[in-house]
Amino acid sequence: MLLKDKKYLDRIQLSYFIILIALFSIFVLALPRISIPLILAYVQSLALTPVMNILISLGMRKTQAIVVIFSILTLLIGIPLFNAIPVLIDESKNIQTWAPKIETFVKTEYTKVQRIVNKETGYHLSDTYVNEGIQIATLAADRFVVKLPNYLATLFEWVFIIPFFTFFILRDSEVFKAKFLAFIPNSIFERFYFVTHVFNHQLANYFFAKFIEALIVGVIIGTGLFFLDFKFAIILGFIAGVTNIVPYVGPLLGALPALVLAMMDYGFNSSQFGAVAGLYIVANVIDVAFVFPFLVSKIVNLHPMLVAISVIVGSHYLGVTGMIISIPVVAALKLIVTEVSNELYPNRYRN
């Protein structure tokens, strides 16, 4: 009898739906080895859906269109990736041979700074800071080299499992969508459908834009260092591209290894050091002045202050991961708040 009561049934459906969302969230947090590639596959499917629809409109069947897309992606991404991996391994191994040289260089330069500060101010800088910094950097480098096989194994796993997930998400998207929509309570169906539709569009565009942004920065840095005949050009370009994904601090972290190596080899006042520093400045100016405004900021449609606050909060609670996901999460919350506000204050609140 109670289930025939519409209000009571709506409450049961809403509670059940919230429980399902909570369980899915727990799954995402508890099983990252599955959830991360699954989420990446979902984002990739969102980005590839428009291309698939174009091919279908040209007369292809859905499965044929997906196979064509995957074949093109294999040629554009797969072949360069497999060719680059051996180079990355060799350059990563060479980092260990350069680690003692970097340590000696940093200590020597710090000693010079100590003398200057002591002469000008009479204050003696402690060795604690530089020793702790070197220790942290050495441990990080050692862990990277030791864990490199694990990173590569994860990369190979993702190379196969992400396309596998993406294929079936694209092929069975309508079935998955229908099953998911069946669980949405009638009381929130229209709003929830609209919000998820807009968010899916924003999410796909955001991650695609960040990928293009990282690719542009990485290619500029890697190519520039290669023509400058700078050591570790490919791996430094890769680092610059990956770290660029992290808002604000990423470009600084990406530039630091190259600048330290340039100071060691050429000195701070040399033209070679200026060329390396100039390359990073040019790459990041292109990113900040052209790539980010036209690709990223317009997609999320967030005020710069809100972007900065979201990155800080994300960093506080989830570290680097929080910095990366903070912007799309805040964009989703903005969508939800906007829709709820439009519903509660139809005559007063407008986006």
CYANA upper distance limits for C-alpha pairs under 8 A (distance plus 0.5 A):
  1 MET  CA      5 ASP  CA      7.48
  2 LEU  CA      8 TYR  CA      7.12
  2 LEU  CA      9 LEU  CA      7.99
  3 LEU  CA      8 TYR  CA      7.04
  3 LEU  CA      9 LEU  CA      5.79
  4 LYS  CA      8 TYR  CA      8.40
  4 LYS  CA      9 LEU  CA      7.42
  5 ASP  CA      9 LEU  CA      6.53
  6 LYS  CA     10 ASP  CA      6.57
  7 LYS  CA     11 ARG  CA      6.87
  8 TYR  CA     12 ILE  CA      6.83
  9 LEU  CA     13 GLN  CA      6.62
 10 ASP  CA     14 LEU  CA      6.56
 10 ASP  CA    185 PRO  CA      7.00
 10 ASP  CA    186 ASN  CA      7.74
 10 ASP  CA    187 SER  CA      7.27
 11 ARG  CA     15 SER  CA      6.57
 12 ILE  CA     16 TYR  CA      6.55
 13 GLN  CA     17 PHE  CA      6.54
 13 GLN  CA    183 PHE  CA      8.25
 13 GLN  CA    184 ILE  CA      8.15
 13 GLN  CA    185 PRO  CA      5.99
 14 LEU  CA     18 ILE  CA      6.67
 14 LEU  CA    184 ILE  CA      8.11
 14 LEU  CA    185 PRO  CA      6.17
 15 SER  CA     19 ILE  CA      6.70
 16 TYR  CA     20 LEU  CA      6.80
 17 PHE  CA     21 ILE  CA      6.81
 17 PHE  CA    183 PHE  CA      6.92
 17 PHE  CA    184 ILE  CA      7.00
 17 PHE  CA    185 PRO  CA      7.79
 18 ILE  CA     22 ALA  CA      6.62
 19 ILE  CA     23 LEU  CA      6.62
 20 LEU  CA     24 PHE  CA      6.68
 21 ILE  CA     25 SER  CA      6.70
 22 ALA  CA     26 ILE  CA      6.76
 23 LEU  CA     27 PHE  CA      6.68
 24 PHE  CA     28 VAL  CA      6.75
 25 SER  CA     29 LEU  CA      6.86
 26 ILE  CA     30 ALA  CA      6.37
 27 PHE  CA     31 LEU  CA      6.31
 27 PHE  CA     35 SER  CA      7.85
 28 VAL  CA     32 PRO  CA      6.58
 28 VAL  CA     34 ILE  CA      8.50
 28 VAL  CA     35 SER  CA      5.58
 28 VAL  CA     36 ILE  CA      8.02
 29 LEU  CA     35 SER  CA      8.28
 31 LEU  CA     35 SER  CA      6.42
 32 PRO  CA     36 ILE  CA      5.74
 33 ARG  CA     37 PRO  CA      7.57
 34 ILE  CA     38 LEU  CA      6.64
 35 SER  CA     39 ILE  CA      6.44
 36 ILE  CA     40 LEU  CA      6.64
 37 PRO  CA     41 ALA  CA      6.40
 37 PRO  CA    158 TRP  CA      6.93
 37 PRO  CA    161 ILE  CA      7.61
 37 PRO  CA    162 ILE  CA      6.00
 38 LEU  CA     42 TYR  CA      6.66
 38 LEU  CA    162 ILE  CA      7.25
 38 LEU  CA    165 PHE  CA      7.00
 39 ILE  CA     43 VAL  CA      6.70
 40 LEU  CA     44 GLN  CA      6.52
 40 LEU  CA    162 ILE  CA      7.48
 41 ALA  CA     45 SER  CA      6.53
 41 ALA  CA    162 ILE  CA      5.68
 41 ALA  CA    163 PRO  CA      7.34
 41 ALA  CA    165 PHE  CA      6.31
 41 ALA  CA    166 THR  CA      5.25
 41 ALA  CA    169 ILE  CA      8.36
 42 TYR  CA     46 LEU  CA      6.82
 42 TYR  CA    165 PHE  CA      8.36
 42 TYR  CA    166 THR  CA      6.95
 42 TYR  CA    169 ILE  CA      7.49
 43 VAL  CA     47 ALA  CA      6.94
 43 VAL  CA    203 LEU  CA      7.63
 43 VAL  CA    204 ALA  CA      6.01
 43 VAL  CA    207 PHE  CA      7.96
 44 GLN  CA     48 LEU  CA      6.69
 44 GLN  CA    166 THR  CA      7.29
 44 GLN  CA    204 ALA  CA      7.73
 45 SER  CA     49 THR  CA      6.37
 45 SER  CA    166 THR  CA      6.13
 45 SER  CA    167 PHE  CA      8.44
 45 SER  CA    169 ILE  CA      7.19
 45 SER  CA    170 LEU  CA      6.43
 46 LEU  CA     50 PRO  CA      8.37
 46 LEU  CA    200 ASN  CA      7.59
 46 LEU  CA    201 HIS  CA      7.86
 46 LEU  CA    204 ALA  CA      5.94
 47 ALA  CA    204 ALA  CA      5.77
 47 ALA  CA    205 ASN  CA      7.46
 47 ALA  CA    208 PHE  CA      7.45
 48 LEU  CA     52 MET  CA      6.73
 49 THR  CA     53 ASN  CA      6.63
 49 THR  CA    170 LEU  CA      7.57
 50 PRO  CA     54 ILE  CA      6.81
 51 VAL  CA     55 LEU  CA      6.93
 51 VAL  CA     69 ILE  CA      8.40
 52 MET  CA     56 ILE  CA      6.69
 52 MET  CA     62 LYS  CA      7.77
 52 MET  CA     65 ALA  CA      6.25
 52 MET  CA     66 ILE  CA      6.94
 52 MET  CA     69 ILE  CA      7.93
 53 ASN  CA     57 SER  CA      6.62
 54 ILE  CA     58 LEU  CA      6.96
 55 LEU  CA     59 GLY  CA      7.35
 55 LEU  CA     60 MET  CA      6.38
 55 LEU  CA     65 ALA  CA      6.23
 56 ILE  CA     60 MET  CA      5.12
 56 ILE  CA     61 ARG  CA      6.36
 56 ILE  CA     62 LYS  CA      6.68
 56 ILE  CA     65 ALA  CA      6.96
 60 MET  CA     64 GLN  CA      6.61
 60 MET  CA     65 ALA  CA      6.41
 61 ARG  CA     65 ALA  CA      6.63
 62 LYS  CA     66 ILE  CA      6.77
 62 LYS  CA    171 ARG  CA      7.27
 63 THR  CA     67 VAL  CA      6.74
 63 THR  CA    171 ARG  CA      7.04
 64 GLN  CA     68 VAL  CA      6.74
 65 ALA  CA     69 ILE  CA      6.76
 66 ILE  CA     70 PHE  CA      6.67
 66 ILE  CA    167 PHE  CA      7.48
 66 ILE  CA    170 LEU  CA      7.99
 66 ILE  CA    171 ARG  CA      8.11
 67 VAL  CA     71 SER  CA      6.59
 68 VAL  CA     72 ILE  CA      6.81
 69 ILE  CA     73 LEU  CA      6.70
 70 PHE  CA     74 THR  CA      6.52
 70 PHE  CA    163 PRO  CA      8.45
 71 SER  CA     75 LEU  CA      7.00
 72 ILE  CA     76 LEU  CA      6.72
 73 LEU  CA     77 ILE  CA      6.16
 73 LEU  CA     78 GLY  CA      7.53
 74 THR  CA     78 GLY  CA      5.06
 74 THR  CA     79 ILE  CA      7.17
 75 LEU  CA     79 ILE  CA      6.23
 76 LEU  CA     80 PRO  CA      7.65
 77 ILE  CA     81 LEU  CA      6.54
 78 GLY  CA     82 PHE  CA      6.71
 79 ILE  CA     83 ASN  CA      6.74
 80 PRO  CA     84 ALA  CA      6.52
 81 LEU  CA     85 ILE  CA      6.77
 82 PHE  CA     86 PRO  CA      8.12
 83 ASN  CA     87 VAL  CA      8.03
 84 ALA  CA     88 LEU  CA      6.72
 85 ILE  CA     89 ILE  CA      6.72
 86 PRO  CA     90 ASP  CA      6.78
 87 VAL  CA     91 GLU  CA      6.62
 87 VAL  CA    234 ILE  CA      8.25
 88 LEU  CA     92 SER  CA      6.41
 88 LEU  CA    234 ILE  CA      7.70
 88 LEU  CA    235 ILE  CA      6.36
 89 ILE  CA     93 LYS  CA      6.77
 89 ILE  CA    148 LEU  CA      8.50
 90 ASP  CA     94 ASN  CA      6.92
 91 GLU  CA     95 ILE  CA      7.04
 91 GLU  CA    232 PHE  CA      6.45
 91 GLU  CA    235 ILE  CA      7.30
 92 SER  CA     96 GLN  CA      8.01
 92 SER  CA    145 VAL  CA      7.10
 92 SER  CA    235 ILE  CA      8.14
 93 LYS  CA     97 THR  CA      8.08
 93 LYS  CA    145 VAL  CA      7.39
 94 ASN  CA     98 TRP  CA      7.13
 95 ILE  CA     99 ALA  CA      6.61
 95 ILE  CA    141 ALA  CA      8.39
 96 GLN  CA    100 PRO  CA      8.28
 96 GLN  CA    141 ALA  CA      8.14
 96 GLN  CA    142 ASP  CA      8.06
 96 GLN  CA    145 VAL  CA      8.40
 97 THR  CA    101 LYS  CA      8.31
 98 TRP  CA    102 ILE  CA      6.72
 99 ALA  CA    103 GLU  CA      6.73
 99 ALA  CA    138 THR  CA      7.71
100 PRO  CA    104 THR  CA      6.68
101 LYS  CA    105 PHE  CA      6.61
102 ILE  CA    106 VAL  CA      6.62
102 ILE  CA    260 VAL  CA      8.12
102 ILE  CA    261 LEU  CA      7.90
102 ILE  CA    264 MET  CA      7.69
103 GLU  CA    107 LYS  CA      6.76
103 GLU  CA    134 ILE  CA      7.05
104 THR  CA    108 THR  CA      6.65
105 PHE  CA    109 GLU  CA      6.69
105 PHE  CA    264 MET  CA      6.88
106 VAL  CA    110 TYR  CA      6.54
106 VAL  CA    130 VAL  CA      8.45
107 LYS  CA    111 THR  CA      6.64
107 LYS  CA    130 VAL  CA      7.70
108 THR  CA    112 LYS  CA      7.03
109 GLU  CA    113 VAL  CA      6.90
110 TYR  CA    114 GLN  CA      6.65
110 TYR  CA    130 VAL  CA      7.91
111 THR  CA    115 ARG  CA      6.85
112 LYS  CA    116 ILE  CA      6.85
113 VAL  CA    117 VAL  CA      6.62
114 GLN  CA    118 ASN  CA      6.48
114 GLN  CA    124 HIS  CA      7.01
114 GLN  CA    125 LEU  CA      6.17
115 ARG  CA    119 LYS  CA      6.47
116 ILE  CA    120 GLU  CA      6.61
117 VAL  CA    121 THR  CA      6.23
117 VAL  CA    122 GLY  CA      7.41
117 VAL  CA    123 TYR  CA      6.92
117 VAL  CA    124 HIS  CA      7.59
117 VAL  CA    125 LEU  CA      8.05
118 ASN  CA    122 GLY  CA      4.83
118 ASN  CA    123 TYR  CA      5.35
118 ASN  CA    124 HIS  CA      5.84
118 ASN  CA    125 LEU  CA      8.11
127 ASP  CA    131 ASN  CA      6.61
128 THR  CA    132 GLU  CA      6.47
129 TYR  CA    133 GLY  CA      6.53
130 VAL  CA    134 ILE  CA      6.53
131 ASN  CA    135 GLN  CA      6.57
132 GLU  CA    136 ILE  CA      6.63
133 GLY  CA    137 ALA  CA      6.64
134 ILE  CA    138 THR  CA      6.41
135 GLN  CA    139 LEU  CA      6.61
136 ILE  CA    140 ALA  CA      6.62
137 ALA  CA    141 ALA  CA      6.64
138 THR  CA    142 ASP  CA      6.57
139 LEU  CA    143 ARG  CA      6.49
140 ALA  CA    144 PHE  CA      6.60
141 ALA  CA    145 VAL  CA      6.78
142 ASP  CA    146 VAL  CA      6.52
143 ARG  CA    147 LYS  CA      6.26
144 PHE  CA    148 LEU  CA      6.18
147 LYS  CA    151 TYR  CA      6.73
148 LEU  CA    152 LEU  CA      6.59
149 PRO  CA    153 ALA  CA      6.51
150 ASN  CA    154 THR  CA      6.62
151 TYR  CA    155 LEU  CA      6.60
152 LEU  CA    156 PHE  CA      6.58
153 ALA  CA    157 GLU  CA      6.59
154 THR  CA    158 TRP  CA      6.60
155 LEU  CA    159 VAL  CA      6.57
156 PHE  CA    160 PHE  CA      7.14
157 GLU  CA    161 ILE  CA      6.49
158 TRP  CA    162 ILE  CA      5.81
159 VAL  CA    163 PRO  CA      7.36
160 PHE  CA    164 PHE  CA      6.80
161 ILE  CA    165 PHE  CA      6.66
162 ILE  CA    166 THR  CA      6.46
163 PRO  CA    167 PHE  CA      6.40
164 PHE  CA    168 PHE  CA      7.24
165 PHE  CA    169 ILE  CA      6.64
166 THR  CA    170 LEU  CA      6.56
167 PHE  CA    171 ARG  CA      6.57
168 PHE  CA    172 ASP  CA      6.19
168 PHE  CA    173 SER  CA      8.15
169 ILE  CA    173 SER  CA      5.69
169 ILE  CA    176 PHE  CA      8.31
172 ASP  CA    176 PHE  CA      6.74
173 SER  CA    177 LYS  CA      6.43
174 GLU  CA    178 ALA  CA      6.59
175 VAL  CA    179 LYS  CA      6.77
176 PHE  CA    180 PHE  CA      6.62
177 LYS  CA    181 LEU  CA      6.57
178 ALA  CA    182 ALA  CA      6.71
179 LYS  CA    183 PHE  CA      7.61
180 PHE  CA    184 ILE  CA      7.68
184 ILE  CA    188 ILE  CA      7.65
184 ILE  CA    189 PHE  CA      6.26
184 ILE  CA    192 PHE  CA      8.43
185 PRO  CA    189 PHE  CA      6.33
186 ASN  CA    190 GLU  CA      8.36
188 ILE  CA    192 PHE  CA      6.28
189 PHE  CA    193 TYR  CA      6.39
190 GLU  CA    194 PHE  CA      6.66
191 ARG  CA    195 VAL  CA      6.62
191 ARG  CA    339 GLU  CA      7.58
192 PHE  CA    196 THR  CA      6.55
193 TYR  CA    197 HIS  CA      6.49
194 PHE  CA    198 VAL  CA      6.70
195 VAL  CA    199 PHE  CA      6.44
195 VAL  CA    335 LEU  CA      6.91
195 VAL  CA    336 ILE  CA      7.21
195 VAL  CA    339 GLU  CA      8.18
196 THR  CA    200 ASN  CA      6.35
197 HIS  CA    201 HIS  CA      6.88
198 VAL  CA    202 GLN  CA      6.73
199 PHE  CA    203 LEU  CA      6.31
199 PHE  CA    331 ALA  CA      8.39
199 PHE  CA    332 ALA  CA      6.61
199 PHE  CA    335 LEU  CA      8.06
200 ASN  CA    204 ALA  CA      6.58
201 HIS  CA    205 ASN  CA      6.75
202 GLN  CA    206 TYR  CA      6.36
202 GLN  CA    299 ILE  CA      6.74
202 GLN  CA    300 VAL  CA      7.08
202 GLN  CA    328 PRO  CA      8.45
203 LEU  CA    207 PHE  CA      6.73
203 LEU  CA    328 PRO  CA      6.97
204 ALA  CA    208 PHE  CA      6.53
205 ASN  CA    209 ALA  CA      6.38
205 ASN  CA    299 ILE  CA      7.25
206 TYR  CA    210 LYS  CA      6.66
206 TYR  CA    295 LEU  CA      8.34
206 TYR  CA    296 VAL  CA      6.56
206 TYR  CA    299 ILE  CA      6.76
206 TYR  CA    300 VAL  CA      7.49
206 TYR  CA    328 PRO  CA      7.91
207 PHE  CA    211 PHE  CA      6.53
208 PHE  CA    212 ILE  CA      6.72
209 ALA  CA    213 GLU  CA      6.48
209 ALA  CA    295 LEU  CA      5.92
209 ALA  CA    296 VAL  CA      6.33
210 LYS  CA    214 ALA  CA      6.51
210 LYS  CA    245 ILE  CA      6.91
210 LYS  CA    295 LEU  CA      8.42
210 LYS  CA    296 VAL  CA      7.39
211 PHE  CA    215 LEU  CA      6.51
211 PHE  CA    245 ILE  CA      8.35
212 ILE  CA    216 ILE  CA      6.55
213 GLU  CA    217 VAL  CA      6.81
213 GLU  CA    241 GLY  CA      8.47
213 GLU  CA    244 ASN  CA      8.37
213 GLU  CA    245 ILE  CA      8.48
213 GLU  CA    287 ASP  CA      7.51
213 GLU  CA    291 VAL  CA      6.84
213 GLU  CA    292 PHE  CA      7.64
213 GLU  CA    295 LEU  CA      8.39
214 ALA  CA    218 GLY  CA      6.42
214 ALA  CA    240 ALA  CA      8.25
214 ALA  CA    241 GLY  CA      4.86
214 ALA  CA    242 VAL  CA      6.82
214 ALA  CA    244 ASN  CA      6.25
214 ALA  CA    245 ILE  CA      6.72
215 LEU  CA    219 VAL  CA      6.46
215 LEU  CA    241 GLY  CA      6.41
216 ILE  CA    220 ILE  CA      6.62
216 ILE  CA    241 GLY  CA      8.12
217 VAL  CA    221 ILE  CA      6.63
217 VAL  CA    237 GLY  CA      8.29
217 VAL  CA    240 ALA  CA      7.28
217 VAL  CA    241 GLY  CA      6.03
217 VAL  CA    244 ASN  CA      8.03
217 VAL  CA    283 ALA  CA      6.38
217 VAL  CA    284 ASN  CA      7.73
217 VAL  CA    287 ASP  CA      7.52
218 GLY  CA    222 GLY  CA      6.36
218 GLY  CA    237 GLY  CA      5.09
218 GLY  CA    238 PHE  CA      6.10
218 GLY  CA    239 ILE  CA      7.95
218 GLY  CA    240 ALA  CA      5.93
218 GLY  CA    241 GLY  CA      4.54
218 GLY  CA    242 VAL  CA      8.18
219 VAL  CA    223 THR  CA      6.23
219 VAL  CA    237 GLY  CA      6.92
219 VAL  CA    241 GLY  CA      8.24
220 ILE  CA    224 GLY  CA      6.37
220 ILE  CA    237 GLY  CA      8.09
220 ILE  CA    283 ALA  CA      6.81
221 ILE  CA    225 LEU  CA      6.52
221 ILE  CA    233 ALA  CA      8.37
221 ILE  CA    236 LEU  CA      7.97
221 ILE  CA    237 GLY  CA      5.48
221 ILE  CA    240 ALA  CA      7.55
221 ILE  CA    279 LEU  CA      7.28
221 ILE  CA    280 TYR  CA      7.16
221 ILE  CA    283 ALA  CA      7.32
222 GLY  CA    226 PHE  CA      6.59
222 GLY  CA    233 ALA  CA      5.75
222 GLY  CA    234 ILE  CA      5.71
222 GLY  CA    235 ILE  CA      8.16
222 GLY  CA    236 LEU  CA      6.99
222 GLY  CA    237 GLY  CA      4.39
222 GLY  CA    238 PHE  CA      7.66
223 THR  CA    227 PHE  CA      6.82
223 THR  CA    233 ALA  CA      7.99
223 THR  CA    234 ILE  CA      8.40
223 THR  CA    237 GLY  CA      8.16
224 GLY  CA    228 LEU  CA      6.71
224 GLY  CA    279 LEU  CA      7.28
225 LEU  CA    229 ASP  CA      6.69
225 LEU  CA    230 PHE  CA      5.71
225 LEU  CA    231 LYS  CA      8.32
225 LEU  CA    233 ALA  CA      5.65
225 LEU  CA    237 GLY  CA      8.40
225 LEU  CA    276 VAL  CA      7.70
226 PHE  CA    230 PHE  CA      6.42
226 PHE  CA    231 LYS  CA      8.42
226 PHE  CA    233 ALA  CA      5.82
226 PHE  CA    234 ILE  CA      7.99
228 LEU  CA    276 VAL  CA      8.48
229 ASP  CA    233 ALA  CA      8.32
232 PHE  CA    236 LEU  CA      6.38
233 ALA  CA    237 GLY  CA      6.58
234 ILE  CA    238 PHE  CA      6.64
235 ILE  CA    239 ILE  CA      6.59
236 LEU  CA    240 ALA  CA      6.57
236 LEU  CA    254 GLY  CA      8.09
236 LEU  CA    257 PRO  CA      8.14
236 LEU  CA    258 ALA  CA      7.38
237 GLY  CA    241 GLY  CA      6.72
238 PHE  CA    242 VAL  CA      6.69
239 ILE  CA    243 THR  CA      6.42
239 ILE  CA    254 GLY  CA      6.26
240 ALA  CA    244 ASN  CA      6.47
240 ALA  CA    250 GLY  CA      8.41
240 ALA  CA    251 PRO  CA      7.22
240 ALA  CA    253 LEU  CA      8.40
240 ALA  CA    254 GLY  CA      4.84
240 ALA  CA    255 ALA  CA      7.21
241 GLY  CA    245 ILE  CA      7.59
241 GLY  CA    254 GLY  CA      8.20
242 VAL  CA    246 VAL  CA      8.39
243 THR  CA    250 GLY  CA      5.03
243 THR  CA    251 PRO  CA      6.83
243 THR  CA    253 LEU  CA      7.17
243 THR  CA    254 GLY  CA      6.08
244 ASN  CA    250 GLY  CA      5.15
244 ASN  CA    251 PRO  CA      5.71
244 ASN  CA    254 GLY  CA      7.59
245 ILE  CA    250 GLY  CA      7.08
245 ILE  CA    324 ILE  CA      7.20
246 VAL  CA    250 GLY  CA      5.17
246 VAL  CA    251 PRO  CA      8.42
246 VAL  CA    320 VAL  CA      7.49
246 VAL  CA    323 MET  CA      6.67
246 VAL  CA    324 ILE  CA      5.98
247 PRO  CA    311 VAL  CA      7.73
247 PRO  CA    323 MET  CA      7.17
247 PRO  CA    324 ILE  CA      7.48
248 TYR  CA    252 LEU  CA      8.36
249 VAL  CA    253 LEU  CA      6.79
250 GLY  CA    254 GLY  CA      6.59
251 PRO  CA    255 ALA  CA      6.68
251 PRO  CA    284 ASN  CA      7.62
252 LEU  CA    256 LEU  CA      6.71
253 LEU  CA    257 PRO  CA      8.20
254 GLY  CA    258 ALA  CA      8.44
255 ALA  CA    259 LEU  CA      6.74
255 ALA  CA    280 TYR  CA      7.05
256 LEU  CA    260 VAL  CA      6.70
257 PRO  CA    261 LEU  CA      6.80
258 ALA  CA    262 ALA  CA      6.54
258 ALA  CA    276 VAL  CA      7.98
259 LEU  CA    263 MET  CA      6.65
259 LEU  CA    273 PHE  CA      7.77
259 LEU  CA    276 VAL  CA      7.58
259 LEU  CA    277 ALA  CA      7.17
260 VAL  CA    264 MET  CA      6.77
261 LEU  CA    265 ASP  CA      6.74
262 ALA  CA    266 TYR  CA      6.19
262 ALA  CA    267 GLY  CA      7.36
262 ALA  CA    268 PHE  CA      8.32
262 ALA  CA    272 GLN  CA      7.82
262 ALA  CA    273 PHE  CA      5.81
262 ALA  CA    276 VAL  CA      7.67
263 MET  CA    267 GLY  CA      4.85
263 MET  CA    268 PHE  CA      5.67
263 MET  CA    273 PHE  CA      6.87
266 TYR  CA    270 SER  CA      6.33
266 TYR  CA    272 GLN  CA      6.83
266 TYR  CA    273 PHE  CA      6.71
267 GLY  CA    273 PHE  CA      7.27
268 PHE  CA    273 PHE  CA      6.69
268 PHE  CA    274 GLY  CA      8.44
269 ASN  CA    273 PHE  CA      7.54
269 ASN  CA    274 GLY  CA      7.99
270 SER  CA    274 GLY  CA      6.97
271 SER  CA    275 ALA  CA      6.60
272 GLN  CA    276 VAL  CA      6.84
273 PHE  CA    277 ALA  CA      6.62
274 GLY  CA    278 GLY  CA      6.27
275 ALA  CA    279 LEU  CA      6.56
276 VAL  CA    280 TYR  CA      7.07
277 ALA  CA    281 ILE  CA      6.74
278 GLY  CA    282 VAL  CA      6.52
279 LEU  CA    283 ALA  CA      6.63
280 TYR  CA    284 ASN  CA      6.63
281 ILE  CA    285 VAL  CA      6.47
282 VAL  CA    286 ILE  CA      6.62
283 ALA  CA    287 ASP  CA      6.77
284 ASN  CA    288 VAL  CA      6.42
285 VAL  CA    289 ALA  CA      6.14
285 VAL  CA    290 PHE  CA      8.37
286 ILE  CA    290 PHE  CA      5.98
286 ILE  CA    291 VAL  CA      6.98
287 ASP  CA    291 VAL  CA      5.14
287 ASP  CA    292 PHE  CA      6.16
288 VAL  CA    292 PHE  CA      5.89
288 VAL  CA    293 PRO  CA      7.45
289 ALA  CA    293 PRO  CA      7.15
290 PHE  CA    294 PHE  CA      6.66
291 VAL  CA    295 LEU  CA      6.22
291 VAL  CA    296 VAL  CA      8.08
292 PHE  CA    296 VAL  CA      5.54
292 PHE  CA    297 SER  CA      6.71
293 PRO  CA    297 SER  CA      5.63
293 PRO  CA    298 LYS  CA      6.96
294 PHE  CA    298 LYS  CA      6.69
295 LEU  CA    299 ILE  CA      7.19
296 VAL  CA    300 VAL  CA      7.11
297 SER  CA    301 ASN  CA      6.47
297 SER  CA    302 LEU  CA      7.49
298 LYS  CA    302 LEU  CA      8.49
300 VAL  CA    327 ILE  CA      8.04
300 VAL  CA    328 PRO  CA      7.58
300 VAL  CA    331 ALA  CA      6.45
301 ASN  CA    331 ALA  CA      8.17
302 LEU  CA    306 LEU  CA      6.93
302 LEU  CA    307 VAL  CA      6.88
302 LEU  CA    331 ALA  CA      7.54
303 HIS  CA    307 VAL  CA      6.81
304 PRO  CA    308 ALA  CA      6.73
305 MET  CA    309 ILE  CA      6.68
306 LEU  CA    310 SER  CA      6.50
307 VAL  CA    311 VAL  CA      6.73
307 VAL  CA    327 ILE  CA      6.84
308 ALA  CA    312 ILE  CA      6.80
309 ILE  CA    313 VAL  CA      6.65
310 SER  CA    314 GLY  CA      6.46
310 SER  CA    323 MET  CA      8.28
310 SER  CA    326 SER  CA      6.12
310 SER  CA    327 ILE  CA      6.91
310 SER  CA    330 VAL  CA      7.27
311 VAL  CA    315 SER  CA      6.54
311 VAL  CA    322 GLY  CA      7.68
311 VAL  CA    323 MET  CA      5.32
311 VAL  CA    324 ILE  CA      8.17
311 VAL  CA    326 SER  CA      6.16
311 VAL  CA    327 ILE  CA      7.40
312 ILE  CA    316 HIS  CA      6.69
312 ILE  CA    323 MET  CA      7.61
313 VAL  CA    317 TYR  CA      6.97
313 VAL  CA    322 GLY  CA      8.26
313 VAL  CA    323 MET  CA      8.45
313 VAL  CA    326 SER  CA      8.37
314 GLY  CA    318 LEU  CA      6.19
314 GLY  CA    319 GLY  CA      7.14
314 GLY  CA    320 VAL  CA      8.41
314 GLY  CA    321 THR  CA      8.14
314 GLY  CA    322 GLY  CA      4.47
314 GLY  CA    323 MET  CA      5.47
314 GLY  CA    324 ILE  CA      8.46
314 GLY  CA    325 ILE  CA      8.08
314 GLY  CA    326 SER  CA      5.87
315 SER  CA    319 GLY  CA      4.63
315 SER  CA    320 VAL  CA      6.38
315 SER  CA    321 THR  CA      7.90
315 SER  CA    322 GLY  CA      5.57
315 SER  CA    323 MET  CA      5.52
316 HIS  CA    322 GLY  CA      8.23
317 TYR  CA    322 GLY  CA      7.27
318 LEU  CA    322 GLY  CA      4.89
318 LEU  CA    323 MET  CA      8.01
319 GLY  CA    323 MET  CA      7.03
320 VAL  CA    324 ILE  CA      6.93
321 THR  CA    325 ILE  CA      6.81
322 GLY  CA    326 SER  CA      5.99
323 MET  CA    327 ILE  CA      8.16
325 ILE  CA    329 VAL  CA      6.67
326 SER  CA    330 VAL  CA      6.54
327 ILE  CA    331 ALA  CA      6.61
328 PRO  CA    332 ALA  CA      6.66
329 VAL  CA    333 LEU  CA      6.79
330 VAL  CA    334 LYS  CA      6.53
331 ALA  CA    335 LEU  CA      6.87
332 ALA  CA    336 ILE  CA      6.87
333 LEU  CA    337 VAL  CA      6.55
334 LYS  CA    338 THR  CA      6.43
335 LEU  CA    339 GLU  CA      6.72
336 ILE  CA    340 VAL  CA      6.64
337 VAL  CA    341 SER  CA      6.39
338 THR  CA    342 ASN  CA      6.55
338 THR  CA    350 ARG  CA      8.24
338 THR  CA    351 ASN  CA      6.98
339 GLU  CA    343 GLU  CA      6.72
340 VAL  CA    344 LEU  CA      6.67
341 SER  CA    345 TYR  CA      6.11
341 SER  CA    346 PRO  CA      7.96
341 SER  CA    349 TYR  CA      6.78
342 ASN  CA    346 PRO  CA      5.40
342 ASN  CA    349 TYR  CA      6.26
342 ASN  CA    350 ARG  CA      7.02
345 TYR  CA    349 TYR  CA      6.07
346 PRO  CA    350 ARG  CA      8.29
